[in-house]
Amino acid sequence: MSYVIGVDLGTSAVKTLLMDRSGVIAAEATRSYPLFHDRPSWSEQRPEDWVTATLEAMKEVASAAGIDAAAIEGISFSGQMHGLVLLNDKGEVVRPAILWNDTRTTEQCREIEKVLGDKLLSVTRNPALEGFTLPKILWVRQHEKELFDQAAIFLLPKDYVRYRLTGQLHMDYSDAAGTLMLDVAGKVWSKEVLEAFQLADSFCPPLVESHGLVGTLLPEIAAATGLSAGTKVFAGGADNACGAIGAGILSEGLTLSSIGTSGVILSYENDKEKDFGGKVHFFNHGKENAFYAMGVTLAAGYSLSWFKKTFAPNESYDEMLAGVEQVKPGSNGLLFTPYLVGERTPHADPNIRASFIGVDGTHERIHFARAVMEGITFSLNESVDMFRQAGKTVDKVVSIGGGAQNPAWLQMQADIFNATVVSLENEQGPGLGAAMLAAYGCGWFESLEACADQFVKHADSYEPNPQAVETYASLFRVYQQVYAQTKTMNDQLTAFRG
């Protein structure tokens, strides 16, 4: 039996999956590491913690009962996007990594917009947001010049871990797309962007495909993990790109709905010239010469967990949602907007806040619960709506995360998206996508699609109900008015918030 390892380097923990040729998980292991918020809006981690945790997790799966470590052929990675790791000319870390959820860089984002103008969207295909990498680079140069002057090259989180395993410096296109320095359509580092901010070409690592072979394990790493020094290491991809691969989003018409704490709508795209005007993200896919468009809801599953904590703290989710399927679409005229922590798509607004609209004396808690579920799904549908307006086909949606755990919510997604919605038999997310890249890189399959046929299994399928589709289409247009109608009030209310 042959195996591959998928390493998913998340924000709070690293997870490793050991998978065999049939797509069965033979072993898995997780290790956590600390997150540091030393100042308001700061979010940092120690890259060494990632390495230590990854080696421990790899060792655990390689030594699992019944596993021959010598039969592990390849390793690939999924990683948290955007995080800045600076290395000196000796390959040593210059300062702690600044993460994707660090928001200290608003000033630098405005600078990027001013300097690049229209080139920002035409080249990088994405707006300047605090989470991206270039603003972090500019912040370090402005505020920590002595440290910046030591930096010879930058990496993203998973790329640093892979560097420590192989001694080789690379970055894949899907993760590079989140730096604001990549010509996304051209698949090269943008000379226009680098020259505009006086960054040398050598500051950026060599680019490679996500399934590209980038080396084998260093002898000391092989010894520490129990793996063979000849184990092949493949580049891997950004967490969202790998999540798409792990859900089989590998052809036009397929879209991913992921409802975790935040929510993501991600749709496959093969047209590199597709223009969404920066209203949704546009990144390189982990599949070669493919792309994806992506919208984000900041408080998706978080909205439901907030509702439970506040109004049903002693009940399970199943108890709280019992009977929700009996409430008709529209929650008896009650509407919720999930702006608890601001919003990302299509309104990049940190000040907007959530609303219940249309409350009357007939409403019970179950109406509010369903309205929260509908509001989260309406927010995700903002992205679906923009995809379709740009000419994309969205006819099949793979739903994962919390939204895939409740049949009523799956049907609700089918009705609001007006598309077939399917759940997965075994949801493993980005870690599965990383394992699939390793399997494809090792030559087990002729394509990622062939690998998905073996590794990704659909479960239940939900078709849109025409009557509910009509109801939700009307209600969605009302939902879209709430942001503009409440923006000024929420801006004024910021002065009263703790």
Secondary structure, 3 states (H helix, E strand, C coil): CCEEEEEEECCCEEEEEEEECCCCEEEEEEEECCCECCCCCCCEECHHHHHHHHHHHHHHHHCCCCCCHHHEEEEEEEECCCCEEEECCCCCECCCEECCCCCCCHHHHHHHHHHHCCHHHHHHCCCCCCCCHHHHHHHHHHHCHHHHHHCCEEECHHHHHHHHHHCCCCEEHHHHCCCCCEECCCCEECHHHHHHCCCCHHHCCCEECCCCEEEECCHHHHHHHCCCCCCEEECCEEHHHHHHHHCCCCCCCEEEEEECCCEEEEEEECCCCCCCCCCCEEEECCCCCCEEEEEEECCCHHHHHHHHHHHCCCCCHHHHCCCHHHCCCCCCCCEEECCCCCECCCCCECCCCCEEECCCCCCCHHHHHHHHHHHHHHHHHHHHHHHHHCCCCCCEEEEEEHHHCCHHHHHHHHHHHCCEEEEECCCCHHHHHHHHHHHHHCCCCCCHHHHHHHHCCEEEEECCCHHHHHHHHHHHHHHHHHHHHHHHHHHHHHHHCC
